[in-house]
Amino acid sequence: MDRLKLGRRGEYLARLYLEQKGFEFIRANYRTFHGEIDLIMRENDELVFLEVKTRTMESARRYGRGALKIDENKRRALYFAATQFMREEKVLTEGLVPRFDAVEIYLDEKEQTRVHVLYTPCAFNM
């Protein structure tokens, strides 16, 4: 499975995982000049911007946790993209507090089934 398909599969599994926890889906793959937000969801009075990192178990053993790839540049890009989304969608976002979370999805190499999920609320602040 190529990287794009692996990433989309992880985003889909992350969305299902969070919806089971009571999150409301708003949008996937929101793109701006600054970058892309994988998932935008709502939890109570918070607007949650999610970065999803998907790896196979083999890749995780070789390269480490996916969340370690969310560096300062990525956080800044997510912040600017989130700010733009909130400006464009004022009616949808009014009164909601923004939050940045991370979801790591680890998949079985052969079957591409979810093996493990690491969810980090408030993964970073801006």
N, C-alpha and C positions, 0 to 999 in steps of 0.2 A: 504494500500500500504506500503510495507516495505521501509526501509530507502534508500537502494540502488536504487530501482525503483523510489522513490521520487526524489533522487538526479539526476538521469539520466533524468527524466522528466524536472526538473528545468534547467539542462544544455541544453537540446534541446530547451526549451522556451527562454533561454538567447541567444542562438545562433540565433534563428529567430529574436529576438528583435534587436540584434546588426546588423545583415545583413540588416534589414529594415532601419537602420541608416547609411548604407554604408560601414560597416566593411566587410573585406574579410576573410572568414574562411580558416584556415590553418590546424589545427589539434585539436582533442578532446582527453582528457584522456591520455596525455603524461606522461608516468611513468618512474621514475628513482629510484635509490637507496635512494635518498633524499626524494622522495614523488611524488605526482601527480599534474600536472597542468590541470585544468578542460577544459579550452579552450585556444587556441592560435589563435589570429586573427591579421589582419593588418588593420591599419587605416592610410592612407596617408603614411608618412615615419616612422611610429612607429610600432613596433612589440609589440602587446598587449597580456600580459599574464593575464588570468582572473581566479579569484577564484569565483565560483558560490556557493551561500548558498541558499538552498531551504527549506522553512518551510510551514506548513499549517498555516492558520490564527489562529487556536486554539493554536498551538505550539508557535507561535510568541507572542500571548497574555500571555502565561504561562512563556516562557523562554526569551523573548526579541528578539532583532534583530540578524539575522544570522551573519552579518558582525562583531559583537562583538567577534565572535569565531576566528577571524583571528589575533591570538596573535603573539608575537615575534618569537616563534619557528616555526609557520606556515609561517610567512614572510621569515624567513631564509631558510626554506626548499624550498619555491617557488623560491627564488633567486638562490639557487644552481641548482635546476632543470632547470630554465630558462637559466642559464649559460651553462649547459650541452647541452641543445637544440641548443643554438646558436653556440656552438663548432661543434656539429654534422651536423648542417644544414647551413654551411657557405655560400653556394651559395644562399640559400633561404633567409638568414637573413642579408647578407652583406649590409651595408649602412643604416640599420634600427636602430632606437633608441628604446631600450626596455622601456616598461611602464607596471606598475602593476595596474590593475583595479579590482573592485569587483562588482558583480551583485547579488542582493538579489531578489529571486523570492518567492512570497507568493501565495499559492494556496488555493482554496476553499476546505474544508475538504472532502465533498462527491463527487464532480464531478472532482476534481483534475484539474480544469481549472485555468488559471492564473487570479489572482485577482489584484495583484499589483507588479510592478517592481521598485526597487531602484537601479539605476546605479551610481557608484562612480568612475569616471575616476581618475587616479593617486591616488588610494586609499592608497598607501604607497610607499615610496622610499627606496632604499637600498644604 
